Amino acid sequence: MTTQAPPKSRARMAIGGVLLAAYVVVVLLATLWPTPLDQGYSAAIQKVLDVVHRNGVPEWFGYNKLEFSANVAMFVPLGFLSALLLPARVWWLALVMCPALSIVIEITQAVFLAARFATLTDVISNSIGAVIGILIAVLLRSAVYERDQKVIARALWQNGLAS
């Protein structure tokens, strides 16, 4: 008797693929818009920083740290969805693809978008976010695999098929 892995869920793959494609479009729009997204919002950003500082966030957390954190947060879903959609044996490709996308975005900003600023810091923050998302996906996959193994073992034991 040969055992075969169950087929992948087409619905899960389709939904994940649509979510990833939609999220890539959002990231590209945010990063490749001709002008910086925060342009004209410095007063509002300062008000947000004032509120968070009054509520316990240290004063050293200023605009640059906020921007870095936003870049990290922006790439977490990208890393998560990429790693989840790749086959389990090649999840690590997301560790290459997500930073590569960030590098391409920064090069595009430097070459084609005069009002945008390409920085190594953006590549680093985007990559950190992607790695966080990838780790979450890998841990989730591992937890689901462990749970499935226990469910299978229990079913075999209950049916008297365990050796």
Secondary structure as GFF3:
##gff-version 3
##sequence-region A 1 163
A	DSSP	alpha_helix	10	32	.	.	.	ID=ss1
A	DSSP	alpha_helix	42	54	.	.	.	ID=ss2
A	DSSP	alpha_helix	63	85	.	.	.	ID=ss3
A	DSSP	three_ten_helix	88	93	.	.	.	ID=ss4
A	DSSP	alpha_helix	94	112	.	.	.	ID=ss5
A	DSSP	alpha_helix	120	158	.	.	.	ID=ss6
###
